[in-house]
Amino acid sequence: MAAGKEIRSKIKSVENTRKITRAMEMVAAAKMRKAQERMRHARPYAEKIARVAAHFSQAHPEYRHPFVVSRETVKRVGLIVVTTDKGLCGGLNTNALRLALAQLKRWDEARIGVDVGVIGNKGLGFMQRLGADIRAQLTGIGDTPHMERLIGPVQVMLDAYKEGRIDALYLIYSRFISTMKQEPTLRQLLPLNAEEALEKAPYHWDYIYEPEARSVVDGLMVRYIEALIYQAVSENIACEQSARMVAMKAASDNAKSVIEELKLVYNKTRQAAITQELSEIVAGAAAV
């Protein structure tokens, strides 16, 4: 029954693995609800401030912020890539990094340099293996994003744009569609894309500034960038927990199927061993 013992050992091993995946599935489901609630609460503010900023870019005040002024030539761009710190979440990071790689190839063909900022350990490892020019990084975000931690790496890219070292800034993250679907998204942060923000409202507004346009617009642009970055990270966390829950459920279901198959093989092996023993006993009795 050596083969039977090996099969029992395999069954026990798969059962232990299934316990782990089931536990991870339940934990991810609990975190997913909180992450989705946080993400849905952040969406209206991010969409509204993006629209207000777009109205500012279409208006004609006495002061125009550098974030709304397009450069004549684009020689170098910045790219912020948002990924997760941990794995076991299906193809979430793979899809986002595949989009980033395709975009990097297009810029390379156009001979446009790229400065990369990374949020998340998986993206950091990928960009390091790729040999990208990493200017800023942040890992260990946790389940709840905090703006005071996020703004540090982002500020490095914003300063590069203000100083003219990059001519545009883009953001790649996973957008939450549903529990079963997450979509990798490329978004232009700077200069502000007014057409995208005003897609549902083709008209534009002008404003009366108090005390002056400069202080109002400067404050608004900072809030605009903060809101979009926070929203992107919140969406990515919601996607991570949803993808992990689905992946762990699939792993648990597969483990159950493997256990059933192994039990069937074990029963057949055991039955064959019993039949062989009975045959040997009967043959011995007949010989006597």
C-alpha positions as CSV (number, residue, x, y, z in Angstrom):
1,M,0.0,0.0,0.0
2,A,3.0,2.3,-0.6
3,A,1.1,4.0,-3.5
4,G,-2.0,4.4,-1.2
5,K,0.1,6.2,1.4
6,E,1.5,8.5,-1.2
7,I,-2.0,9.3,-2.5
8,R,-3.3,9.9,1.1
9,S,-0.3,12.3,1.6
10,K,-1.2,14.2,-1.5
11,I,-4.8,14.4,-0.5
12,K,-3.8,15.8,2.9
13,S,-1.5,18.4,1.3
14,V,-4.2,19.6,-1.2
15,E,-6.7,19.8,1.7
16,N,-4.4,22.0,3.7
17,T,-3.8,24.2,0.6
18,R,-7.6,24.5,0.1
19,K,-8.0,25.7,3.7
20,I,-5.5,28.4,3.1
21,T,-7.1,29.6,-0.2
22,R,-10.6,29.5,1.4
23,A,-9.3,31.7,4.3
24,M,-7.7,34.1,1.8
25,E,-10.9,34.2,-0.2
26,M,-12.9,35.2,2.9
27,V,-10.4,37.8,4.0
28,A,-10.3,39.3,0.5
29,A,-14.1,39.4,0.4
30,A,-14.2,41.3,3.6
31,K,-11.6,43.8,2.5
32,M,-13.2,44.1,-0.9
33,R,-16.4,45.6,0.5
34,K,-14.5,48.3,2.4
35,A,-12.3,49.0,-0.6
36,Q,-15.2,49.3,-3.0
37,E,-17.1,51.6,-0.6
38,R,-14.0,53.9,-0.3
39,M,-13.5,53.9,-4.0
40,R,-17.1,54.8,-4.8
41,H,-17.0,57.6,-2.2
42,A,-13.9,59.1,-3.9
43,R,-15.2,58.9,-7.5
44,P,-17.7,61.8,-7.4
45,Y,-15.1,64.2,-5.9
46,A,-12.4,63.2,-8.4
47,E,-14.8,63.6,-11.4
48,K,-16.1,66.9,-10.2
49,I,-12.7,68.5,-9.5
50,A,-11.4,67.2,-12.9
51,R,-14.3,69.0,-14.5
52,V,-13.7,72.2,-12.6
53,A,-10.1,72.2,-13.5
54,A,-11.0,71.6,-17.1
55,H,-13.3,74.7,-17.0
56,F,-10.3,76.6,-15.6
57,S,-8.1,75.5,-18.6
58,Q,-10.8,76.7,-21.0
59,A,-11.3,80.1,-19.3
60,H,-9.2,83.2,-19.9
61,P,-8.0,84.5,-16.6
62,E,-5.1,86.8,-16.2
63,Y,-3.0,83.9,-14.9
64,R,-2.6,80.4,-16.6
65,H,-1.1,77.6,-14.5
66,P,1.7,75.6,-16.1
67,F,-0.3,72.4,-15.6
68,V,-2.9,73.6,-18.3
69,V,-0.3,74.8,-20.8
70,S,0.6,72.3,-23.5
71,R,4.2,72.1,-24.7
72,E,5.0,72.6,-28.3
73,T,7.3,69.6,-28.5
74,V,7.3,66.5,-26.3
75,K,10.9,65.2,-25.8
76,R,10.5,63.5,-22.5
77,V,7.4,62.3,-20.5
78,G,6.7,61.0,-17.0
79,L,4.8,57.9,-16.3
80,I,3.3,56.9,-12.9
81,V,2.4,53.2,-12.7
82,V,0.1,52.0,-9.9
83,T,0.3,48.3,-9.0
84,T,-0.2,46.1,-5.9
85,D,2.4,45.2,-3.3
86,K,1.3,41.6,-3.1
87,G,0.5,38.9,-5.6
88,L,-2.1,36.2,-5.8
89,C,-4.6,38.5,-7.5
90,G,-4.9,36.9,-11.0
91,G,-3.7,38.9,-14.0
92,L,-4.4,42.3,-12.5
93,N,-0.7,43.4,-12.4
94,T,0.1,41.6,-15.6
95,N,-2.5,43.5,-17.6
96,A,-1.5,46.9,-16.2
97,L,2.2,46.2,-16.7
98,R,1.5,44.9,-20.3
99,L,-0.2,48.2,-21.0
100,A,2.8,50.1,-19.5
101,L,5.3,48.1,-21.6
102,A,3.3,48.7,-24.8
103,Q,3.3,52.5,-24.1
104,L,7.0,52.5,-23.3
105,K,7.7,50.8,-26.6
106,R,5.7,53.4,-28.5
107,W,7.5,56.2,-26.8
108,D,10.8,54.5,-27.5
109,E,10.0,54.2,-31.2
110,A,9.1,58.0,-31.2
111,R,12.5,58.6,-29.4
112,I,10.8,60.1,-26.4
113,G,12.5,59.7,-23.1
114,V,10.5,58.4,-20.1
115,D,10.9,59.1,-16.3
116,V,9.0,56.5,-14.3
117,G,7.4,56.8,-10.9
118,V,6.1,53.5,-9.3
119,I,3.5,52.9,-6.7
120,G,3.4,49.3,-5.6
121,N,6.1,46.6,-5.1
122,K,5.1,44.5,-8.2
123,G,5.5,47.5,-10.5
124,L,8.8,48.4,-8.9
125,G,10.3,45.0,-9.5
126,F,9.1,44.9,-13.1
127,M,10.5,48.4,-13.9
128,Q,13.8,47.5,-12.3
129,R,14.1,44.3,-14.4
130,L,13.2,46.4,-17.4
131,G,16.0,48.9,-16.7
132,A,13.6,51.8,-16.7
133,D,14.7,55.3,-15.4
134,I,12.9,55.2,-12.0
135,R,12.6,58.7,-10.4
136,A,10.2,58.0,-7.6
137,Q,8.8,54.9,-5.8
138,L,6.4,54.0,-3.0
139,T,5.7,50.5,-1.6
140,G,3.8,49.2,1.4
141,I,0.6,51.2,0.8
142,G,-1.5,48.8,2.8
143,D,-5.3,48.4,2.5
144,T,-6.1,52.1,3.1
145,P,-4.3,54.8,1.0
146,H,-3.1,57.9,2.8
147,M,-2.6,61.1,0.8
148,E,0.3,62.3,2.9
149,R,2.3,59.2,1.7
150,L,1.1,59.2,-1.9
151,I,1.9,62.9,-2.6
152,G,5.7,62.5,-1.9
153,P,6.6,60.4,-5.0
154,V,4.0,62.2,-7.1
155,Q,5.5,65.6,-6.1
156,V,8.8,64.5,-7.7
157,M,7.1,64.1,-11.0
158,L,5.2,67.4,-10.7
159,D,8.4,69.2,-9.9
160,A,10.0,67.7,-13.0
161,Y,7.1,69.0,-15.1
162,K,7.3,72.5,-13.6
163,E,11.1,72.6,-14.2
164,G,10.7,71.5,-17.8
165,R,12.5,68.2,-17.4
166,I,9.4,66.4,-18.7
167,D,6.7,67.7,-21.1
168,A,3.8,65.5,-20.1
169,L,2.7,63.2,-17.3
170,Y,0.7,60.0,-17.6
171,L,-0.8,57.6,-15.1
172,I,-1.5,53.9,-15.5
173,Y,-3.7,52.0,-13.0
174,S,-6.4,49.4,-12.9
175,R,-10.0,50.8,-13.1
176,F,-12.7,49.0,-11.2
177,I,-15.6,48.0,-13.5
178,S,-17.1,45.1,-11.5
179,T,-16.0,42.3,-9.2
180,M,-15.3,40.1,-12.2
181,K,-13.8,42.8,-14.4
182,Q,-10.9,45.3,-13.9
183,E,-9.6,47.4,-16.8
184,P,-6.0,48.7,-17.1
185,T,-6.3,52.4,-17.9
186,L,-3.8,55.0,-19.3
187,R,-4.7,58.6,-18.3
188,Q,-3.0,61.9,-19.1
189,L,-2.5,63.9,-15.9
190,L,-0.5,66.9,-17.3
191,P,-1.1,69.0,-19.2
192,L,-4.7,68.9,-18.3
193,N,-6.8,67.2,-21.0
194,A,-9.9,69.4,-21.0
195,E,-11.7,67.5,-23.8
196,E,-11.7,64.3,-21.7
197,A,-12.9,66.0,-18.6
198,L,-15.6,68.0,-20.4
199,E,-16.8,65.1,-22.6
200,K,-20.3,65.2,-21.1
201,A,-20.4,69.0,-20.8
202,P,-19.0,70.6,-24.0
203,Y,-19.7,74.2,-22.6
204,H,-17.2,75.9,-20.4
205,W,-17.5,78.4,-17.5
206,D,-15.5,81.4,-16.4
207,Y,-15.1,82.5,-12.8
208,I,-14.6,85.5,-10.6
209,Y,-11.4,85.1,-8.6
210,E,-11.0,86.2,-5.0
211,P,-8.5,87.3,-3.8
212,E,-6.6,86.7,-7.1
213,A,-6.5,84.1,-9.9
214,R,-3.0,82.9,-9.1
215,S,-3.6,81.7,-5.6
216,V,-7.0,80.1,-6.5
217,V,-5.7,78.3,-9.5
218,D,-2.5,77.1,-7.8
219,G,-4.6,75.6,-5.0
220,L,-7.0,74.0,-7.3
221,M,-4.3,72.3,-9.5
222,V,-2.8,70.8,-6.4
223,R,-6.1,69.4,-5.3
224,Y,-6.8,68.2,-8.8
225,I,-3.6,66.1,-8.9
226,E,-4.1,64.8,-5.4
227,A,-7.7,63.7,-6.1
228,L,-6.7,61.8,-9.3
229,I,-3.8,60.0,-7.6
230,Y,-5.9,59.1,-4.6
231,Q,-8.7,57.9,-6.8
232,A,-6.4,55.8,-9.0
233,V,-4.9,54.1,-5.9
234,S,-8.3,53.5,-4.4
235,E,-9.5,52.0,-7.6
236,N,-6.4,49.8,-7.8
237,I,-6.9,48.5,-4.2
238,A,-10.6,47.7,-4.9
239,C,-9.5,45.8,-8.0
240,E,-6.8,44.0,-6.1
241,Q,-9.2,42.6,-3.4
242,S,-11.8,41.7,-6.0
243,A,-9.2,39.9,-8.2
244,R,-7.7,38.1,-5.2
245,M,-11.2,36.9,-4.0
246,V,-12.0,35.6,-7.5
247,A,-8.5,34.0,-7.9
248,M,-8.7,32.3,-4.4
249,K,-12.2,31.0,-5.1
250,A,-11.0,29.5,-8.4
251,A,-8.0,27.9,-6.5
252,S,-10.3,26.5,-3.9
253,D,-12.6,25.0,-6.5
254,N,-9.7,23.5,-8.4
255,A,-8.3,22.0,-5.1
256,K,-11.7,20.5,-4.5
257,S,-11.7,18.9,-7.9
258,V,-8.1,17.6,-7.4
259,I,-9.1,16.1,-4.0
260,E,-12.1,14.3,-5.6
261,E,-9.9,12.9,-8.4
262,L,-7.2,11.7,-5.9
263,K,-9.8,10.1,-3.7
264,L,-11.2,8.2,-6.7
265,V,-7.6,7.0,-7.6
266,Y,-7.0,6.0,-4.0
267,N,-10.2,4.0,-3.8
268,K,-9.3,2.2,-7.1
269,T,-5.8,1.5,-5.8
270,R,-7.2,0.2,-2.5
271,Q,-9.7,-2.0,-4.2
272,A,-7.1,-3.4,-6.5
273,A,-4.8,-4.2,-3.5
274,I,-7.7,-5.9,-1.7
275,T,-8.6,-7.9,-4.8
276,Q,-5.0,-9.0,-5.2
277,E,-4.8,-10.1,-1.5
278,L,-8.0,-12.1,-1.8
279,S,-6.7,-13.8,-5.0
280,E,-3.5,-14.8,-3.3
281,I,-5.4,-16.2,-0.3
282,V,-7.7,-18.2,-2.5
283,A,-4.8,-19.4,-4.6
284,G,-2.9,-20.5,-1.5
285,A,-6.0,-22.3,-0.1
286,A,-6.5,-24.2,-3.4
287,A,-2.9,-25.3,-3.5
288,V,-3.2,-26.7,0.1
